[in-house]
Amino acid sequence: MDLYARRRFANSLVIVLSILATAFGLLWLVLVLGTLLINGVGAISVSLFTQMTPPPGSSGGLLNAIVGSLMMTGIATAIGTPTGILAGTFLAEYAHSSKLGEVVRFINDILLSAPSIIVGLFVYELMVVRMGHFSAWAGSVALAIIMIPVIVRTTEDMLRLVPSALREAATALGAPKWKVIVMVAYRAAVQGMLTGVLLALARISGETAPLLFTALNNQFWSANMNAPMANLPVVIFQFAMSPYADWQVLAWGGALLITITVLFLNIGARALATWSTFKQ
């Protein structure tokens, strides 16, 4: 076999192996999504969105869990978004090569890859133990801590992509540093920064472990942030592990809701990223 034939053979072999590896990965994705759709579509009904989580053997829905998840996610976003954007701005605009910036980036990378259960244990010790009870506030703080590293990294990366010439032009016109950042850098990077927020939302949408240690669960309707609150991830976990068929059906429905939510968040993030690239 000559050199050209060996190269063609090696190329074909690598292509075949790549296709097989891709198919192997997609197979499990299709199986998971297929199982979720088969079992979850039947649980989607009006009662799922209008009734509370039921006792075993009764009909019901996930209204209190859906509202609880929305409330905690909203508060977590309100805490994590400005914190992450400001931290990312500091790293991109004020701490390019400083020692403090390197330390902050290192800590942020650790938090970015830290298991969520560690965050839950930290907030449990920080808030739940000292407050003496589980609460939605503690759950919101845990989710915000998970969001912050994602937003910090995305904000820093997007601001670094803004051409320095734009900043220099604004500075030459006499604009102060803060105004250059707000009026020039932010406006140029806003789509990418919003993409980071959406990705962070997708990250926390299905988190169960931190909420088990903080917000726990509540079978009844509750809008009291200072008390345990129902939420979709924990309800799905408890209902899926139960021996009751009606609870398991609701768990499949909740899992499908979270999957659809994450899907749309990722589509939105990709659409914003594409729009940002197109405008540039």
Solvent accessible surface area in square Angstrom, and as a share of the most:
residue,aa,sasa,rsa
1,M,158,0.71
2,D,92,0.48
3,L,94,0.47
4,Y,151,0.57
5,A,37,0.29
6,R,121,0.44
7,R,157,0.57
8,R,150,0.55
9,F,126,0.52
10,A,51,0.39
11,N,86,0.44
12,S,59,0.38
13,L,84,0.42
14,V,90,0.52
15,I,87,0.44
16,V,76,0.44
17,L,100,0.50
18,S,58,0.37
19,I,107,0.54
20,L,107,0.53
21,A,67,0.52
22,T,79,0.46
23,A,53,0.41
24,F,126,0.53
25,G,41,0.40
26,L,95,0.47
27,L,87,0.43
28,W,132,0.46
29,L,93,0.46
30,V,96,0.55
31,L,88,0.44
32,V,96,0.55
33,L,70,0.35
34,G,24,0.23
35,T,64,0.37
36,L,16,0.08
37,L,92,0.46
38,I,142,0.72
39,N,59,0.30
40,G,0,0.00
41,V,88,0.51
42,G,69,0.66
43,A,8,0.06
44,I,66,0.34
45,S,53,0.34
46,V,119,0.69
47,S,34,0.22
48,L,1,0.01
49,F,87,0.36
50,T,77,0.45
51,Q,75,0.33
52,M,71,0.32
53,T,9,0.05
54,P,5,0.03
55,P,70,0.44
56,P,61,0.38
57,G,74,0.72
58,S,49,0.32
59,S,100,0.65
60,G,10,0.10
61,G,0,0.00
62,L,0,0.00
63,L,45,0.22
64,N,6,0.03
65,A,0,0.00
66,I,30,0.15
67,V,37,0.21
68,G,1,0.01
69,S,21,0.13
70,L,120,0.60
71,M,56,0.25
72,M,1,0.00
73,T,28,0.16
74,G,41,0.39
75,I,42,0.21
76,A,0,0.00
77,T,30,0.18
78,A,69,0.53
79,I,70,0.35
80,G,0,0.00
81,T,27,0.15
82,P,66,0.42
83,T,64,0.37
84,G,0,0.00
85,I,34,0.17
86,L,119,0.59
87,A,31,0.24
88,G,0,0.00
89,T,10,0.06
90,F,69,0.29
91,L,1,0.01
92,A,2,0.01
93,E,8,0.04
94,Y,117,0.45
95,A,1,0.01
96,H,110,0.49
97,S,101,0.65
98,S,48,0.31
99,K,173,0.73
100,L,108,0.54
101,G,0,0.00
102,E,91,0.41
103,V,80,0.46
104,V,44,0.25
105,R,38,0.14
106,F,134,0.56
107,I,88,0.45
108,N,12,0.06
109,D,57,0.30
110,I,89,0.45
111,L,70,0.35
112,L,55,0.27
113,S,92,0.59
114,A,20,0.15
115,P,83,0.52
116,S,19,0.12
117,I,76,0.39
118,I,93,0.47
119,V,12,0.07
120,G,0,0.00
121,L,81,0.40
122,F,110,0.46
123,V,0,0.00
124,Y,75,0.29
125,E,96,0.43
126,L,83,0.41
127,M,37,0.16
128,V,8,0.05
129,V,75,0.43
130,R,168,0.61
131,M,70,0.31
132,G,65,0.62
133,H,69,0.31
134,F,57,0.24
135,S,0,0.00
136,A,0,0.00
137,W,108,0.38
138,A,0,0.00
139,G,0,0.00
140,S,0,0.00
141,V,35,0.20
142,A,0,0.00
143,L,4,0.02
144,A,2,0.01
145,I,35,0.18
146,I,7,0.04
147,M,0,0.00
148,I,36,0.18
149,P,2,0.01
150,V,23,0.13
151,I,1,0.00
152,V,4,0.02
153,R,88,0.32
154,T,22,0.13
155,T,1,0.00
156,E,8,0.04
157,D,61,0.32
158,M,50,0.22
159,L,0,0.00
160,R,120,0.44
161,L,116,0.58
162,V,9,0.05
163,P,79,0.50
164,S,68,0.44
165,A,67,0.52
166,L,80,0.40
167,R,40,0.14
168,E,112,0.50
169,A,56,0.43
170,A,13,0.10
171,T,82,0.47
172,A,89,0.69
173,L,158,0.78
174,G,62,0.60
175,A,29,0.22
176,P,62,0.39
177,K,96,0.41
178,W,152,0.53
179,K,89,0.38
180,V,6,0.04
181,I,9,0.04
182,V,65,0.38
183,M,92,0.41
184,V,33,0.19
185,A,0,0.00
186,Y,47,0.18
187,R,168,0.61
188,A,35,0.27
189,A,4,0.03
190,V,58,0.33
191,Q,15,0.07
192,G,3,0.03
193,M,13,0.06
194,L,85,0.42
195,T,14,0.08
196,G,0,0.00
197,V,16,0.09
198,L,41,0.20
199,L,70,0.35
200,A,0,0.00
201,L,32,0.16
202,A,14,0.11
203,R,82,0.30
204,I,3,0.02
205,S,23,0.15
206,G,38,0.37
207,E,27,0.12
208,T,34,0.19
209,A,26,0.20
210,P,0,0.00
211,L,5,0.02
212,L,51,0.25
213,F,58,0.24
214,T,0,0.00
215,A,0,0.00
216,L,61,0.30
217,N,31,0.16
218,N,35,0.18
219,Q,71,0.32
220,F,147,0.61
221,W,123,0.43
222,S,26,0.17
223,A,59,0.45
224,N,83,0.43
225,M,21,0.09
226,N,72,0.37
227,A,23,0.18
228,P,41,0.26
229,M,2,0.01
230,A,3,0.02
231,N,0,0.00
232,L,15,0.07
233,P,8,0.05
234,V,0,0.00
235,V,1,0.01
236,I,27,0.14
237,F,93,0.39
238,Q,67,0.30
239,F,9,0.04
240,A,55,0.43
241,M,144,0.64
242,S,14,0.09
243,P,113,0.71
244,Y,94,0.36
245,A,75,0.58
246,D,46,0.24
247,W,40,0.14
248,Q,67,0.30
249,V,72,0.42
250,L,16,0.08
251,A,5,0.04
252,W,91,0.32
253,G,0,0.00
254,G,0,0.00
255,A,26,0.20
256,L,8,0.04
257,L,30,0.15
258,I,25,0.13
259,T,44,0.26
260,I,71,0.36
261,T,65,0.38
262,V,41,0.24
263,L,97,0.48
264,F,132,0.55
265,L,32,0.16
266,N,52,0.27
267,I,91,0.46
268,G,24,0.23
269,A,2,0.01
270,R,183,0.67
271,A,58,0.45
272,L,34,0.17
273,A,43,0.34
274,T,91,0.53
275,W,127,0.45
276,S,12,0.08
277,T,99,0.58
278,F,173,0.72
279,K,123,0.52
280,Q,153,0.68
